[in-house]
Amino acid sequence: MAMTAFPDGAAAAGRRQARIMRVVNVPMRAALSLPFPTPLSANLMLISYTGVKSGKAYRQPVSYARDGETLLTPGGGNWTRNLGGHREVRLRLRGRGVPAHADLVSDQAEVERLLGVIAVGNPRAMRYIPIPRRADGRLEPDALAAAIAHGFRIVRWHLHDQHA
């Protein structure tokens, strides 16, 4: 569950969170790799992909929420750079291996809409998104625009096995 640095003083918090995630991700990878669903796998999955430049294999635990036949993951770390061009990745979803590809959503209105879907489907995922909200509960538009400018995206996963 990688995080990119956000503007307006959130960089230190992002770095702290990244250090914590590096430690936490080790047992999370093991738990999410199990061949059966676990309580963790209701809101977390493991993505396996190959680095575009390095050719190195990576496994990254990420949160997700369903949106119809796709899955949504908030993302802003370097790992999202390896998902472009409809490259196939492997998801470990509720104990099953599922091939998929990702679209990176950066349109501000669509990101805001999809964050609403994530907030309903996986409210815990929202605590890792340090974008302030207005009094009416909506995301602060300037802060969201700045986060997108700094690399924040919504990853929309298209599953190749629709029975997942």
GROMACS elastic network, one bead per residue, 0.5 to 0.9 nm:
[ bonds ]
;  ai    aj funct       b0    kb
    1    18     6  0.82244   500
    1    21     6  0.66307   500
    1    22     6  0.87901   500
    1    25     6  0.77892   500
    1    60     6  0.68897   500
    1    61     6  0.57324   500
    1    63     6  0.70303   500
    1    74     6  0.88362   500
    1    75     6  0.77436   500
    1    77     6  0.81876   500
    1   128     6  0.86987   500
    2    17     6  0.83659   500
    2    18     6  0.62648   500
    2    21     6  0.71252   500
    2    22     6  0.85332   500
    2    60     6  0.82942   500
    2    61     6  0.86909   500
    2    62     6  0.79400   500
    2    75     6  0.70473   500
    2    76     6  0.69005   500
    2    78     6  0.77129   500
    2    79     6  0.75683   500
    3     6     6  0.87318   500
    3    14     6  0.62919   500
    3    15     6  0.81525   500
    3    17     6  0.75314   500
    3    18     6  0.63692   500
    3    75     6  0.67856   500
    3    76     6  0.53149   500
    3    78     6  0.82594   500
    3   128     6  0.79974   500
    3   129     6  0.83901   500
    3   152     6  0.84503   500
    4    11     6  0.81801   500
    4    14     6  0.66250   500
    4    15     6  0.83407   500
    4    18     6  0.85310   500
    4    75     6  0.80134   500
    4    78     6  0.75228   500
    4   147     6  0.87194   500
    4   150     6  0.75616   500
    4   151     6  0.70470   500
    4   152     6  0.70151   500
    5    10     6  0.67281   500
    5    12     6  0.79410   500
    5    13     6  0.82917   500
    5    14     6  0.54446   500
    5    15     6  0.72637   500
    5    76     6  0.82210   500
    5    77     6  0.84112   500
    5   147     6  0.83375   500
    5   150     6  0.73585   500
    5   151     6  0.86845   500
    6     9     6  0.75252   500
    6    10     6  0.54455   500
    6    11     6  0.56314   500
    6    14     6  0.73241   500
    6   130     6  0.76453   500
    6   131     6  0.83656   500
    6   143     6  0.87601   500
    6   146     6  0.75467   500
    6   147     6  0.56346   500
    6   150     6  0.66085   500
    6   151     6  0.87564   500
    6   152     6  0.84088   500
    7    10     6  0.59375   500
    7    11     6  0.65637   500
    7   143     6  0.79810   500
    7   146     6  0.67861   500
    7   147     6  0.69574   500
    7   150     6  0.77745   500
    8    11     6  0.76780   500
    8   143     6  0.84847   500
    9    12     6  0.68765   500
    9    13     6  0.80405   500
   10    13     6  0.52501   500
   10    14     6  0.61341   500
   10    15     6  0.87390   500
   10   130     6  0.73742   500
   11    15     6  0.62348   500
   11    16     6  0.86844   500
   12    15     6  0.51050   500
   12    16     6  0.62212   500
   12    17     6  0.85626   500
   13    16     6  0.50773   500
   13    17     6  0.60831   500
   13    18     6  0.85442   500
   13   130     6  0.89711   500
   14    17     6  0.50638   500
   14    18     6  0.60889   500
   14    19     6  0.87173   500
   14   130     6  0.86471   500
   15    18     6  0.50107   500
   15    19     6  0.63262   500
   15    20     6  0.87289   500
   16    19     6  0.52518   500
   16    20     6  0.63678   500
   16    21     6  0.86782   500
   17    20     6  0.50910   500
   17    21     6  0.60651   500
   17    22     6  0.86623   500
   17   128     6  0.85543   500
   18    21     6  0.50476   500
   18    22     6  0.62359   500
   18    23     6  0.89151   500
   19    22     6  0.52822   500
   19    23     6  0.68115   500
   19    24     6  0.88924   500
   20    23     6  0.54102   500
   20    24     6  0.61814   500
   20    25     6  0.84710   500
   21    25     6  0.55710   500
   21    26     6  0.86617   500
   22    25     6  0.54177   500
   22    26     6  0.71156   500
   23    26     6  0.60025   500
   23    27     6  0.81384   500
   24    27     6  0.61795   500
   24    28     6  0.64062   500
   24    29     6  0.88684   500
   25    29     6  0.58853   500
   25    30     6  0.86187   500
   25    60     6  0.75835   500
   25    61     6  0.65901   500
   26    29     6  0.54172   500
   26    30     6  0.67465   500
   27    30     6  0.50715   500
   27    31     6  0.62197   500
   27    32     6  0.85746   500
   28    31     6  0.51061   500
   28    32     6  0.59593   500
   28    33     6  0.83655   500
   28    40     6  0.84712   500
   28    46     6  0.85954   500
   28    61     6  0.67232   500
   29    32     6  0.52481   500
   29    33     6  0.60017   500
   29    34     6  0.89635   500
   29    45     6  0.88663   500
   29    46     6  0.67669   500
   29    59     6  0.73309   500
   29    60     6  0.72487   500
   29    61     6  0.62404   500
   30    33     6  0.52001   500
   30    34     6  0.68729   500
   31    34     6  0.57088   500
   31    38     6  0.77490   500
   31    40     6  0.77457   500
   31    41     6  0.84714   500
   32    35     6  0.83713   500
   32    36     6  0.88001   500
   32    37     6  0.81648   500
   32    38     6  0.76526   500
   32    40     6  0.72727   500
   32    41     6  0.63592   500
   32    44     6  0.76616   500
   32    45     6  0.63311   500
   32    46     6  0.61042   500
   32    61     6  0.76565   500
   32    92     6  0.69102   500
   32    93     6  0.79625   500
   32    94     6  0.76995   500
   32    95     6  0.70526   500
   33    36     6  0.84965   500
   33    45     6  0.87832   500
   33    46     6  0.72405   500
   33    92     6  0.66367   500
   33    93     6  0.89508   500
   33    95     6  0.68239   500
   33    96     6  0.87007   500
   34    37     6  0.74132   500
   34    38     6  0.80613   500
   34    92     6  0.87661   500
   34    94     6  0.86684   500
   34    95     6  0.57743   500
   34    96     6  0.85847   500
   35    92     6  0.88556   500
   35    94     6  0.81428   500
   35    96     6  0.63611   500
   35    97     6  0.86812   500
   36    94     6  0.64269   500
   36    96     6  0.70911   500
   37    40     6  0.80058   500
   37    41     6  0.59509   500
   37    42     6  0.77228   500
   37    93     6  0.79615   500
   37    96     6  0.80427   500
   38    41     6  0.52494   500
   38    42     6  0.71651   500
   38    94     6  0.68803   500
   38    95     6  0.75919   500
   39    42     6  0.57159   500
   39    43     6  0.81847   500
   39    94     6  0.89168   500
   40    43     6  0.62243   500
   40    44     6  0.59404   500
   40    45     6  0.82510   500
   40    94     6  0.85758   500
   41    45     6  0.58296   500
   41    46     6  0.88057   500
   41    63     6  0.89926   500
   41    92     6  0.87855   500
   41    93     6  0.67470   500
   41    94     6  0.50185   500
   41    95     6  0.75280   500
   42    45     6  0.81052   500
   42    64     6  0.86630   500
   42    93     6  0.85393   500
   42    94     6  0.67205   500
   43    62     6  0.85044   500
   43    63     6  0.56191   500
   43    64     6  0.56265   500
   43    65     6  0.67706   500
   43   121     6  0.85880   500
   43   122     6  0.64066   500
   43   124     6  0.86069   500
   43   125     6  0.84086   500
   44    61     6  0.66461   500
   44    62     6  0.55421   500
   44    64     6  0.58649   500
   44    65     6  0.86819   500
   44    93     6  0.78656   500
   44    94     6  0.83845   500
   45    60     6  0.83223   500
   45    61     6  0.56487   500
   45    62     6  0.55956   500
   45    63     6  0.63225   500
   45    64     6  0.70458   500
   45    91     6  0.67416   500
   45    92     6  0.56285   500
   45    93     6  0.52217   500
   45    94     6  0.71379   500
   45    95     6  0.88590   500
   46    59     6  0.64036   500
   46    60     6  0.55102   500
   46    62     6  0.62308   500
   46    63     6  0.87143   500
   46    90     6  0.82310   500
   46    91     6  0.56439   500
   46    93     6  0.69183   500
   47    58     6  0.79354   500
   47    59     6  0.54790   500
   47    60     6  0.52173   500
   47    61     6  0.63007   500
   47    62     6  0.72900   500
   47    89     6  0.69362   500
   47    90     6  0.57831   500
   47    92     6  0.62946   500
   47    93     6  0.86820   500
   48    57     6  0.71036   500
   48    58     6  0.55610   500
   48    60     6  0.65630   500
   48    61     6  0.89949   500
   48    89     6  0.58851   500
   48    90     6  0.50567   500
   48    91     6  0.62654   500
   48    92     6  0.79675   500
   49    56     6  0.84147   500
   49    57     6  0.58779   500
   49    58     6  0.54282   500
   49    59     6  0.66704   500
   49    60     6  0.84844   500
   49    79     6  0.88974   500
   49    82     6  0.75095   500
   49    83     6  0.79583   500
   49    87     6  0.87567   500
   49    88     6  0.77926   500
   49    89     6  0.51143   500
   49    90     6  0.66604   500
   49    91     6  0.89046   500
   50    53     6  0.88301   500
   50    54     6  0.79568   500
   50    55     6  0.55840   500
   50    56     6  0.54645   500
   50    58     6  0.59961   500
   50    59     6  0.88801   500
   50    82     6  0.71696   500
   50    83     6  0.89429   500
   50    89     6  0.79704   500
   51    54     6  0.52389   500
   51    56     6  0.52157   500
   51    57     6  0.64120   500
   51    58     6  0.71695   500
   51    79     6  0.81218   500
   51    81     6  0.85851   500
   51    82     6  0.56861   500
   51    83     6  0.88340   500
   52    55     6  0.58531   500
   52    56     6  0.81547   500
   52    81     6  0.81023   500
   52    82     6  0.55695   500
   52    83     6  0.85183   500
   53    56     6  0.82526   500
   53    82     6  0.85926   500
   54    57     6  0.86812   500
   58    79     6  0.87267   500
   60    79     6  0.82106   500
   62    73     6  0.69156   500
   62    74     6  0.83618   500
   62    75     6  0.85101   500
   63    72     6  0.82426   500
   63    73     6  0.58571   500
   63    74     6  0.75221   500
   63   122     6  0.78944   500
   63   124     6  0.86981   500
   63   125     6  0.62113   500
   64    71     6  0.61698   500
   64    72     6  0.52734   500
   64    74     6  0.76965   500
   64   118     6  0.73986   500
   64   121     6  0.82446   500
   64   122     6  0.69203   500
   64   125     6  0.76815   500
   65    70     6  0.86561   500
   65    71     6  0.55849   500
   65    72     6  0.52339   500
   65    73     6  0.68043   500
   65   117     6  0.74536   500
   65   118     6  0.53825   500
   65   119     6  0.84483   500
   65   120     6  0.83580   500
   65   121     6  0.51380   500
   65   122     6  0.55830   500
   65   125     6  0.87686   500
   66    69     6  0.72252   500
   66    70     6  0.60517   500
   66    72     6  0.62335   500
   66   117     6  0.80961   500
   66   118     6  0.77769   500
   66   121     6  0.66664   500
   66   122     6  0.86893   500
   67    70     6  0.52866   500
   67    71     6  0.56781   500
   67    72     6  0.67842   500
   67   114     6  0.84843   500
   67   117     6  0.69998   500
   67   118     6  0.83021   500
   67   121     6  0.83619   500
   67   156     6  0.88868   500
   68    71     6  0.77500   500
   69   157     6  0.89726   500
   69   158     6  0.74162   500
   69   159     6  0.75594   500
   69   162     6  0.71288   500
   70   156     6  0.64995   500
   70   157     6  0.54757   500
   70   158     6  0.51896   500
   70   159     6  0.65565   500
   70   162     6  0.89615   500
   71   155     6  0.80629   500
   71   156     6  0.57781   500
   71   158     6  0.69622   500
   71   159     6  0.79848   500
   72   114     6  0.75832   500
   72   115     6  0.87131   500
   72   117     6  0.84040   500
   72   118     6  0.69437   500
   72   154     6  0.66069   500
   72   155     6  0.56296   500
   72   157     6  0.61904   500
   73   118     6  0.77864   500
   73   125     6  0.85598   500
   73   153     6  0.85616   500
   73   154     6  0.57271   500
   73   155     6  0.50078   500
   73   156     6  0.66483   500
   73   157     6  0.78953   500
   74   115     6  0.76971   500
   74   118     6  0.82136   500
   74   125     6  0.78061   500
   74   126     6  0.85276   500
   74   128     6  0.88280   500
   74   129     6  0.78279   500
   74   152     6  0.76791   500
   74   153     6  0.62648   500
   74   155     6  0.61437   500
   74   156     6  0.88938   500
   75    78     6  0.88688   500
   75    79     6  0.83061   500
   75    80     6  0.66602   500
   75   104     6  0.88891   500
   75   129     6  0.89943   500
   75   151     6  0.83872   500
   75   152     6  0.58727   500
   75   153     6  0.52591   500
   75   154     6  0.57298   500
   75   155     6  0.64055   500
   76    79     6  0.78938   500
   76    80     6  0.66532   500
   76   147     6  0.86104   500
   76   148     6  0.84827   500
   76   150     6  0.81057   500
   76   151     6  0.54250   500
   76   153     6  0.57218   500
   76   154     6  0.81164   500
   77    80     6  0.60585   500
   77    81     6  0.79943   500
   77   151     6  0.75893   500
   77   152     6  0.76463   500
   78    81     6  0.56350   500
   78    82     6  0.77578   500
   78   151     6  0.87607   500
   79    82     6  0.57182   500
   79    83     6  0.75876   500
   80    83     6  0.55184   500
   80    84     6  0.78442   500
   80   104     6  0.78026   500
   80   151     6  0.89808   500
   80   153     6  0.81473   500
   80   155     6  0.78063   500
   81    84     6  0.65761   500
   82    85     6  0.89230   500
   82    87     6  0.82196   500
   83    86     6  0.69331   500
   83    87     6  0.60376   500
   83    88     6  0.80399   500
   83    89     6  0.78738   500
   83   101     6  0.74695   500
   83   102     6  0.61016   500
   83   103     6  0.76181   500
   83   104     6  0.78225   500
   83   155     6  0.88495   500
   84    87     6  0.62494   500
   84   101     6  0.86286   500
   84   102     6  0.71086   500
   84   103     6  0.70292   500
   84   104     6  0.73522   500
   85    88     6  0.89405   500
   85   101     6  0.87607   500
   85   102     6  0.84483   500
   85   103     6  0.83610   500
   86    89     6  0.89538   500
   86   100     6  0.87876   500
   86   101     6  0.53519   500
   86   102     6  0.61258   500
   86   103     6  0.71365   500
   87   100     6  0.84140   500
   87   101     6  0.58253   500
   87   102     6  0.74843   500
   88    99     6  0.66343   500
   88   100     6  0.56112   500
   88   102     6  0.78721   500
   89    98     6  0.84911   500
   89    99     6  0.58773   500
   89   100     6  0.54106   500
   89   101     6  0.57948   500
   89   102     6  0.80729   500
   90    97     6  0.64799   500
   90    98     6  0.56608   500
   90   100     6  0.60540   500
   90   101     6  0.82745   500
   91    96     6  0.79148   500
   91    97     6  0.56800   500
   91    98     6  0.50573   500
   91    99     6  0.61436   500
   91   100     6  0.68444   500
   91   159     6  0.87054   500
   92    95     6  0.60837   500
   92    96     6  0.54311   500
   92    98     6  0.62786   500
   92    99     6  0.88543   500
   93    96     6  0.52681   500
   93    97     6  0.63560   500
   93    98     6  0.67990   500
   93   164     6  0.72309   500
   94    97     6  0.85474   500
   94   164     6  0.82162   500
   96   164     6  0.75800   500
   97   164     6  0.87374   500
   98   159     6  0.68771   500
   98   160     6  0.70556   500
   98   161     6  0.62126   500
   98   162     6  0.89259   500
   98   164     6  0.69659   500
   99   158     6  0.87148   500
   99   159     6  0.62126   500
   99   160     6  0.54579   500
   99   161     6  0.67369   500
  100   157     6  0.63740   500
  100   158     6  0.53929   500
  100   160     6  0.51934   500
  100   161     6  0.77973   500
  101   156     6  0.83731   500
  101   157     6  0.57971   500
  101   158     6  0.54132   500
  101   159     6  0.68242   500
  101   160     6  0.78011   500
  102   155     6  0.61539   500
  102   156     6  0.54470   500
  102   158     6  0.60380   500
  102   159     6  0.87689   500
  103   154     6  0.82275   500
  103   155     6  0.58221   500
  103   156     6  0.51230   500
  103   157     6  0.65879   500
  103   158     6  0.78701   500
  104   153     6  0.60120   500
  104   154     6  0.58621   500
  104   156     6  0.63390   500
  104   157     6  0.88711   500
  105   108     6  0.84874   500
  105   110     6  0.72598   500
  105   111     6  0.64576   500
  105   153     6  0.55140   500
  105   154     6  0.50544   500
  105   155     6  0.62237   500
  105   156     6  0.70904   500
  106   109     6  0.87124   500
  106   110     6  0.74654   500
  106   111     6  0.62499   500
  106   148     6  0.64140   500
  106   149     6  0.88138   500
  106   151     6  0.84426   500
  106   152     6  0.74831   500
  106   153     6  0.53317   500
  106   154     6  0.69025   500
  107   110     6  0.53666   500
  107   111     6  0.59545   500
  107   112     6  0.85892   500
  107   148     6  0.83656   500
  107   153     6  0.87068   500
  108   111     6  0.50452   500
  108   112     6  0.61319   500
  108   113     6  0.85927   500
  108   141     6  0.84068   500
  108   144     6  0.73158   500
  108   145     6  0.66089   500
  108   148     6  0.74580   500
  109   112     6  0.51971   500
  109   113     6  0.62374   500
  109   114     6  0.86705   500
  110   114     6  0.60245   500
  110   115     6  0.84336   500
  110   154     6  0.89231   500
  111   114     6  0.51237   500
  111   115     6  0.60139   500
  111   116     6  0.85986   500
  111   144     6  0.87296   500
  111   148     6  0.88123   500
  111   153     6  0.71966   500
  111   154     6  0.62334   500
  112   115     6  0.51113   500
  112   116     6  0.64080   500
  112   117     6  0.89190   500
  112   138     6  0.85365   500
  112   139     6  0.73311   500
  112   141     6  0.89549   500
  112   144     6  0.80901   500
  113   116     6  0.51497   500
  113   117     6  0.66265   500
  113   118     6  0.89149   500
  114   118     6  0.62232   500
  114   119     6  0.85170   500
  114   154     6  0.73566   500
  115   119     6  0.59883   500
  115   120     6  0.86489   500
  115   126     6  0.79857   500
  115   154     6  0.78574   500
  116   120     6  0.64135   500
  116   121     6  0.86729   500
  117   120     6  0.53345   500
  117   121     6  0.61248   500
  117   122     6  0.83060   500
  118   121     6  0.50310   500
  118   122     6  0.54026   500
  118   123     6  0.66823   500
  118   125     6  0.73068   500
  118   126     6  0.74969   500
  119   122     6  0.55433   500
  119   124     6  0.76905   500
  119   125     6  0.72314   500
  119   126     6  0.61018   500
  120   123     6  0.58421   500
  122   125     6  0.57452   500
  122   126     6  0.76431   500
  123   126     6  0.55953   500
  123   127     6  0.76900   500
  124   127     6  0.57656   500
  124   128     6  0.78817   500
  125   128     6  0.58691   500
  125   129     6  0.74250   500
  126   129     6  0.53093   500
  126   130     6  0.81418   500
  127   130     6  0.71167   500
  129   132     6  0.87954   500
  131   139     6  0.67147   500
  131   140     6  0.70601   500
  131   143     6  0.61161   500
  131   144     6  0.62925   500
  131   147     6  0.76262   500
  132   138     6  0.86629   500
  132   139     6  0.60531   500
  132   140     6  0.56639   500
  132   143     6  0.68801   500
  132   144     6  0.82418   500
  133   136     6  0.77071   500
  133   137     6  0.54674   500
  133   138     6  0.53923   500
  133   140     6  0.50279   500
  133   141     6  0.87022   500
  133   143     6  0.89050   500
  134   137     6  0.53101   500
  134   138     6  0.55107   500
  134   139     6  0.60335   500
  134   140     6  0.55764   500
  134   141     6  0.89022   500
  135   138     6  0.75078   500
  136   139     6  0.87740   500
  137   140     6  0.88098   500
  138   141     6  0.83786   500
  139   142     6  0.87693   500
  139   143     6  0.77691   500
  139   144     6  0.68089   500
  140   143     6  0.53998   500
  140   144     6  0.61611   500
  140   145     6  0.86833   500
  141   144     6  0.50876   500
  141   145     6  0.60867   500
  141   146     6  0.85776   500
  142   145     6  0.50580   500
  142   146     6  0.61473   500
  142   147     6  0.86067   500
  143   146     6  0.50378   500
  143   147     6  0.61280   500
  143   148     6  0.86293   500
  144   147     6  0.50399   500
  144   148     6  0.61999   500
  144   149     6  0.85414   500
  144   152     6  0.86492   500
  145   148     6  0.51582   500
  145   149     6  0.61320   500
  145   150     6  0.86691   500
  146   150     6  0.62415   500
  146   151     6  0.88389   500
  146   152     6  0.87924   500
  147   150     6  0.50315   500
  147   151     6  0.64733   500
  147   152     6  0.54005   500
  147   153     6  0.85470   500
  148   151     6  0.51146   500
  148   153     6  0.64006   500
  149   152     6  0.71956   500
  158   161     6  0.89442   500
  158   162     6  0.88398   500
  159   162     6  0.59259   500
  159   163     6  0.87940   500
  159   164     6  0.77111   500
  160   163     6  0.89471   500
  161   164     6  0.61067   500
